[in-house]
């Protein structure tokens, strides 16, 4: 859903205080009272242009080239405040992808100082530390996979720091042979803002190809979300998953199917370790009567897939809980498709494999019998990740708040799953169909948030399926004081284009403040506040937020008030086909 091209955010002006940075400089400022001043200047492209060509997003480093003290705006302007005047020796380094690195040489500062630079095009190095702060893994990235109208997967990376610029290194490894195809360098990504890459627009990537991607963020932590698209009109398909920075030697997949009412679930396994590993997928049917295993050998950073429809030993018409294990940490993405005539138009959604659970996991959005794009009905699959049997409980509240409705599940054995479908009494098709209103064992038709709890370790996946759309997400096991949402849009692609409501759920907070940063220039456009009733969730639709503009992408940071929160983004398109995706926010 990212727009074409690469978005490199910038601020209208840059003013960076050096209180912390000065401690890291090669030459310390003299002791005693200091007069503070500033350094400013313009960075332009070298080449004798009649009208100087400014360069935006140049990393400007004062001191050792291990980070960005400031960055240039669209006019090529930068400013560094808080510089001590005196006899200390300073040096500026200018770096940006696609340009040779520039240096001023040493100089002293006695008052406001101007230092301009002209950078020739060519190869240079981003100013950064030797080792990354965070590595984010994206198991499945594609470019025109299956042909010109085939799958493409734009991905968006967000800087999660409060005040530090970071740089990115992005490596693409081809599925077919594991070869490193290209390396992307991004020297400047500002706090809270996002960078987008659209593989279909990348000339250095081959067509009809599938890649695993490794994103390294050098100065701060970063998070990423991937949007998977194919087709157009009534045949459009879309799904979304999130990158991970820490895998596990055991990954849990609560709901894997083989030709189950037309649905099937190929899954992609990425090796996050430093050595080649053998990944083993262990299948157990929901009723416990059918088992199978499958293995794949995977190099470091690379990916391989398992398609249940092609795997020997699996049975048609069956749902399985799967555990994938290896000696190296793994990340897994599950793509759920329905291409059968029984589904009408194609349906497609994606979820991340689960590497950890909790005694309480949160589902900000679920629905029962509300038709529309991104609505319909929400079957929920709860998996027991512990070593002993548990009896899970689901507690629902109407979206926006209201009285709780509680459902007690059956005993679930270790590694096994419980499927709850709100259309049926107590969530089981064996008990009959619920009516439209609330009754014993039944939710009323409507939209909800929920919590799954047990005296053990749970995980859950939530499917949101209507007659024409499907989306899915993993219930959230780790609330936090802040939640990062890399890609939020308002009518992107026209009046019926992509709009992405944010659903924020309380995990102890009484409210939240949302900060909206525009992709195109990284500026903070507006802030909004919401309040919660007990354990409830609220829906924030960008179309209803004053100050936001149509045809615009934003990165959003949600800050909890009085406690922790979780959140998801529902990505909706009203132009036909399966225009629904959901991804999980990143709690920090």
VEXLO-73618 format. One line per 3 residues: number of its first residue (from 1); their letters; for each residue x, y, z of C-alpha. Coordinates in steps of 0.05 Angstrom, whole numbers. Layout:
BEGIN
NUM) A) X/Y/Z | ...
This chain:
BEGIN
1) XXX) 0/0/0 | 61/46/1 | 63/96/-55
4) XXX) 112/89/-111 | 183/112/-99 | 223/116/-35
7) XXX) 201/166/17 | 258/199/54 | 229/242/110
10) XXX) 257/310/129 | 238/365/176 | 227/437/153
13) XXX) 286/457/197 | 335/420/241 | 356/444/310
16) XXX) 392/392/353 | 416/405/424 | 483/374/438
19) XXX) 478/362/513 | 486/287/504 | 524/288/438
22) XXX) 581/331/463 | 602/275/511 | 619/233/450
25) XXX) 660/284/411 | 733/272/396 | 754/337/429
28) XXX) 719/355/494 | 697/427/505 | 739/467/556
31) XXX) 717/462/629 | 680/519/662 | 625/564/638
34) XXX) 614/562/563 | 582/609/513 | 538/566/469
37) XXX) 529/583/396 | 509/546/332 | 535/520/266
40) XXX) 491/523/203 | 499/516/129 | 473/489/63
43) XXX) 492/425/28 | 486/425/-48 | 504/380/-106
46) XXX) 573/392/-137 | 577/399/-212 | 575/472/-231
49) XXX) 499/480/-235 | 475/549/-254 | 423/544/-198
52) XXX) 451/506/-137 | 415/439/-127 | 401/427/-53
55) XXX) 409/357/-24 | 358/336/28 | 370/283/81
58) XXX) 445/292/87 | 471/264/153 | 512/320/185
61) XXX) 560/295/239 | 598/339/288 | 653/296/314
64) XXX) 668/222/300 | 625/195/241 | 584/147/284
67) XXX) 517/182/280 | 478/242/255 | 480/306/296
70) XXX) 432/338/247 | 404/327/177 | 388/374/120
73) XXX) 317/394/100 | 288/401/30 | 329/465/19
76) XXX) 393/430/39 | 396/470/103 | 420/445/171
79) XXX) 432/477/239 | 466/451/301 | 451/488/366
82) XXX) 487/484/433 | 559/485/406 | 609/514/458
85) XXX) 648/574/432 | 723/572/445 | 788/541/421
88) XXX) 763/470/413 | 774/438/345 | 712/414/308
91) XXX) 700/377/242 | 636/365/202 | 624/303/161
94) XXX) 569/301/108 | 541/234/83 | 483/211/41
97) XXX) 470/151/-3 | 487/165/-76 | 539/219/-59
100) XXX) 612/221/-40 | 625/236/33 | 646/308/48
103) XXX) 689/336/105 | 703/407/127 | 770/396/159
106) XXX) 780/421/230 | 758/491/252 | 743/531/314
109) XXX) 678/565/334 | 677/634/366 | 605/652/348
112) XXX) 552/634/298 | 589/596/243 | 568/578/172
115) XXX) 596/516/138 | 569/498/69 | 586/435/30
118) XXX) 583/412/-43 | 578/337/-52 | 594/302/-118
121) XXX) 551/242/-138 | 584/175/-126 | 593/123/-72
124) XXX) 601/144/0 | 591/114/69 | 535/132/117
127) XXX) 560/158/184 | 544/102/233 | 572/55/285
130) XXX) 607/-9/264 | 550/-54/289 | 474/-44/285
133) XXX) 430/-28/344 | 372/-70/316 | 364/-120/259
136) XXX) 294/-131/231 | 277/-192/189 | 225/-195/133
139) XXX) 215/-268/111 | 175/-255/47 | 188/-197/-1
142) XXX) 167/-202/-74 | 171/-165/-140 | 119/-181/-193
145) XXX) 117/-253/-168 | 74/-292/-217 | 77/-239/-272
148) XXX) 63/-165/-282 | 0/-167/-239 | 31/-215/-189
151) XXX) 50/-204/-117 | 89/-143/-95 | 105/-127/-23
154) XXX) 120/-55/-4 | 152/-50/64 | 156/7/113
157) XXX) 210/17/167 | 198/64/227 | 250/95/274
160) XXX) 225/83/345 | 271/130/382 | 251/194/419
163) XXX) 304/239/389 | 358/203/350 | 367/198/275
166) XXX) 385/129/250 | 412/99/185 | 390/35/151
169) XXX) 424/-20/112 | 375/-65/74 | 397/-131/43
172) XXX) 355/-172/-7 | 369/-247/-12 | 336/-287/-69
175) XXX) 295/-348/-48 | 317/-392/-106 | 392/-393/-90
178) XXX) 401/-350/-28 | 444/-300/-66 | 451/-228/-40
181) XXX) 420/-190/-98 | 426/-118/-74 | 441/-75/-14
184) XXX) 403/-10/0 | 435/45/43 | 392/99/77
187) XXX) 434/149/115 | 378/188/149 | 314/164/182
190) XXX) 287/214/233 | 255/197/301 | 184/169/295
193) XXX) 184/174/219 | 182/119/166 | 219/98/103
196) XXX) 182/60/48 | 210/13/-5 | 167/-12/-64
199) XXX) 203/-71/-97 | 166/-62/-163 | 201/6/-170
202) XXX) 271/-21/-154 | 310/-28/-218 | 364/-69/-183
205) XXX) 315/-126/-167 | 296/-179/-219 | 222/-188/-237
208) XXX) 181/-249/-217 | 224/-261/-156 | 218/-274/-82
211) XXX) 267/-249/-29 | 281/-251/45 | 303/-182/70
214) XXX) 347/-162/129 | 342/-90/154 | 396/-64/200
217) XXX) 384/1/240 | 450/28/267 | 435/84/316
220) XXX) 366/67/344 | 315/12/346 | 268/5/286
223) XXX) 206/-34/267 | 176/-54/200 | 111/-74/167
226) XXX) 101/-110/100 | 40/-102/55 | 28/-159/5
229) XXX) -12/-143/-58 | -33/-177/-122 | -85/-167/-177
232) XXX) -134/-110/-185 | -208/-96/-184 | -251/-154/-161
235) XXX) -190/-201/-164 | -147/-157/-118 | -114/-192/-59
238) XXX) -79/-159/0 | -48/-180/67 | 0/-152/118
241) XXX) 51/-177/168 | 105/-146/212 | 180/-155/214
244) XXX) 214/-184/275 | 280/-168/308 | 284/-229/353
247) XXX) 264/-298/332 | 259/-363/370 | 282/-434/362
250) XXX) 208/-453/370 | 154/-416/331 | 80/-432/339
253) XXX) 28/-430/283 | -41/-439/314 | -80/-449/249
256) XXX) -50/-484/188 | -98/-515/138 | -98/-561/77
259) XXX) -156/-549/30 | -202/-532/88 | -266/-504/57
262) XXX) -221/-476/2 | -170/-446/50 | -96/-465/49
265) XXX) -37/-435/87 | 33/-436/57 | 83/-410/108
268) XXX) 152/-379/100 | 208/-393/149 | 268/-345/156
271) XXX) 333/-363/191 | 352/-305/238 | 416/-339/261
274) XXX) 488/-338/238 | 493/-409/212 | 453/-455/166
277) XXX) 399/-493/203 | 347/-547/191 | 276/-524/208
280) XXX) 227/-578/228 | 152/-565/224 | 110/-612/269
283) XXX) 36/-616/250 | -19/-637/299 | -92/-637/277
286) XXX) -141/-599/321 | -172/-664/344 | -103/-694/358
289) XXX) -113/-754/312 | -67/-735/254 | 7/-716/256
292) XXX) 62/-703/206 | 130/-669/199 | 166/-629/145
295) XXX) 237/-603/143 | 274/-548/106 | 349/-529/105
298) XXX) 357/-453/109 | 419/-409/106 | 429/-349/152
301) XXX) 383/-291/134 | 350/-334/80 | 279/-362/74
304) XXX) 244/-426/52 | 170/-442/47 | 125/-501/63
307) XXX) 59/-509/25 | 11/-556/62 | -26/-572/-3
310) XXX) 38/-602/-31 | 66/-634/32 | 61/-710/38
313) XXX) 28/-738/101 | -22/-682/109 | -97/-693/99
316) XXX) -146/-650/59 | -201/-615/98 | -159/-612/162
319) XXX) -136/-556/209 | -70/-565/244 | -31/-531/300
322) XXX) 42/-528/279 | 107/-518/318 | 169/-501/278
325) XXX) 236/-515/312 | 310/-507/295 | 378/-497/328
328) XXX) 379/-425/301 | 326/-372/317 | 270/-369/266
331) XXX) 215/-322/242 | 153/-348/205 | 99/-315/164
334) XXX) 34/-352/148 | -3/-332/83 | -75/-356/83
337) XXX) -108/-361/14 | -176/-381/-12 | -179/-387/-87
340) XXX) -235/-439/-91 | -302/-424/-123 | -334/-430/-54
343) XXX) -299/-365/-34 | -325/-325/-93 | -270/-274/-105
346) XXX) -200/-291/-80 | -188/-281/-5 | -120/-271/26
349) XXX) -91/-253/95 | -26/-262/133 | -4/-271/205
352) XXX) 63/-277/239 | 85/-340/273 | 85/-334/348
355) XXX) 150/-338/387 | 122/-322/455 | 56/-318/492
358) XXX) 29/-296/558 | -24/-312/610 | -64/-254/579
361) XXX) -64/-236/505 | -102/-177/475 | -146/-173/413
364) XXX) -163/-100/397 | -214/-119/343 | -263/-175/330
367) XXX) -331/-175/296 | -394/-216/292 | -440/-212/230
370) XXX) -426/-140/209 | -417/-140/134 | -368/-93/100
373) XXX) -296/-85/79 | -252/-110/136 | -312/-135/175
376) XXX) -356/-198/173 | -340/-249/226 | -278/-263/269
379) XXX) -260/-336/285 | -207/-336/339 | -157/-393/347
382) XXX) -123/-398/415 | -60/-441/422 | -31/-469/486
385) XXX) 44/-454/486 | 57/-484/554 | 77/-553/578
388) XXX) 12/-569/614 | -62/-569/593 | -99/-503/605
391) XXX) -171/-479/602 | -172/-412/567 | -224/-357/575
394) XXX) -245/-304/524 | -273/-238/551 | -307/-192/500
397) XXX) -327/-119/506 | -362/-77/453 | -314/-33/414
400) XXX) -312/33/451 | -330/1/518 | -387/-34/552
403) XXX) -405/-95/593 | -362/-157/588 | -385/-224/560
406) XXX) -343/-284/581 | -334/-352/547 | -298/-410/580
409) XXX) -262/-456/532 | -247/-531/536 | -183/-561/564
412) XXX) -128/-550/512 | -68/-595/511 | 4/-569/503
415) XXX) 16/-546/431 | -58/-556/413 | -109/-503/393
418) XXX) -181/-483/409 | -222/-451/354 | -277/-402/375
421) XXX) -328/-378/323 | -376/-323/350 | -431/-344/301
424) XXX) -445/-406/344 | -467/-418/415 | -405/-418/460
427) XXX) -363/-411/397 | -374/-483/373 | -410/-504/309
430) XXX) -434/-566/347 | -479/-522/390 | -523/-487/339
433) XXX) -526/-417/309 | -532/-354/350 | -584/-301/334
436) XXX) -571/-227/321 | -581/-207/394 | -544/-226/457
439) XXX) -567/-290/491 | -538/-345/534 | -472/-366/502
442) XXX) -479/-314/446 | -452/-245/430 | -498/-195/396
445) XXX) -479/-176/326 | -427/-120/329 | -354/-101/337
448) XXX) -313/-120/398 | -245/-122/432 | -226/-183/473
451) XXX) -175/-214/521 | -155/-287/523 | -131/-311/591
454) XXX) -108/-376/624 | -66/-402/681 | -10/-416/631
457) XXX) 19/-388/566 | -28/-372/509 | -23/-345/438
460) XXX) -80/-330/390 | -93/-310/319 | -154/-270/297
463) XXX) -186/-278/228 | -233/-224/202 | -271/-252/142
466) XXX) -330/-225/101 | -360/-246/35 | -307/-207/-4
469) XXX) -249/-191/44 | -204/-226/93 | -151/-202/142
472) XXX) -117/-230/203 | -70/-212/260 | -37/-243/321
475) XXX) -65/-226/390 | -16/-181/428 | 22/-211/486
478) XXX) 67/-153/505 | 33/-86/521 | 76/-25/529
481) XXX) 73/50/546 | 82/68/473 | 59/34/408
484) XXX) 91/49/341 | 49/44/277 | 94/52/216
487) XXX) 42/61/161 | -25/98/170 | -61/128/110
490) XXX) -121/171/93 | -156/159/26 | -90/139/-8
493) XXX) -106/126/-81 | -171/165/-85 | -236/175/-48
496) XXX) -245/100/-40 | -171/86/-32 | -132/60/27
499) XXX) -154/86/95 | -126/54/158 | -165/59/223
502) XXX) -122/51/286 | -151/10/342 | -119/22/410
505) XXX) -136/-23/469 | -124/-10/543 | -77/-57/581
508) XXX) -82/-13/642 | -82/56/610 | -140/105/618
511) XXX) -126/138/551 | -75/150/496 | -45/207/456
514) XXX) -31/195/382 | 23/234/344 | 17/235/268
517) XXX) 81/245/227 | 75/258/152 | 116/212/107
520) XXX) 135/264/55 | 171/311/102 | 173/277/170
523) XXX) 136/335/203 | 90/325/263 | 22/344/233
526) XXX) -25/336/293 | -37/299/358 | -102/268/381
529) XXX) -124/240/448 | -172/184/465 | -198/157/531
532) XXX) -216/85/551 | -267/53/595 | -243/-9/633
535) XXX) -203/-58/589 | -237/-30/526 | -212/-9/457
538) XXX) -226/52/414 | -225/60/339 | -190/122/309
541) XXX) -207/132/236 | -159/180/200 | -217/206/158
544) XXX) -246/235/222 | -182/267/249 | -178/342/239
547) XXX) -113/366/208 | -99/303/168 | -101/306/92
550) XXX) -127/258/39 | -76/222/-6 | -26/222/51
553) XXX) 14/171/90 | 32/179/163 | 74/143/215
556) XXX) 39/145/283 | 64/139/355 | 11/124/408
559) XXX) 30/141/480 | -10/109/536 | -38/152/593
562) XXX) -34/122/662 | -14/52/638 | 2/6/580
565) XXX) -33/-2/514 | -34/-47/452 | -56/-29/382
568) XXX) -68/-53/311 | -78/-19/244 | -136/-41/199
571) XXX) -117/-24/126 | -180/-17/84 | -192/-5/10
574) XXX) -262/5/-19 | -246/-2/-93 | -265/-76/-99
577) XXX) -233/-143/-86 | -201/-164/-21 | -182/-95/3
580) XXX) -170/-111/76 | -106/-121/116 | -87/-116/190
583) XXX) -20/-109/224 | 0/-107/297 | 30/-45/329
586) XXX) 97/-48/363 | 96/-37/438 | 159/-5/467
